[in-house]
Amino acid sequence: MGRTIYGHYLIEMVWVREDCRGLGLGRRLMEAAESEAHRRGCTAAQVDTLSFQGLGFYRRLGFEVVGRVPNFPIGCDRCFLLKQYR
């Protein structure tokens, strides 16, 4: 689920059931989201996640951490990621 604002595609939710992870479904969902972002003429995509959840997943897809809120919730960080399109 996502939306476009100011030329950026804001990815609001990506979720794959735990027993279906590791099958490439998350990557395919993200590829579909980014295809839609390109179709809309977006120059970048943004997403946020918790440090214990999807951080590595999004980094492998080319997203870079541009901000963090430490201890949100306690013991992990909320991470804000950006992927600019060339």
ABEGO torsion letter per residue (X at the ends): XBBBBGGBBBBABBBBBAAABGAGAAAAAAAAAAAAAAAAGBABBBBBBBAABAAAAAAAAGBBBABBBBGOBBGBBBBBBBBBBX
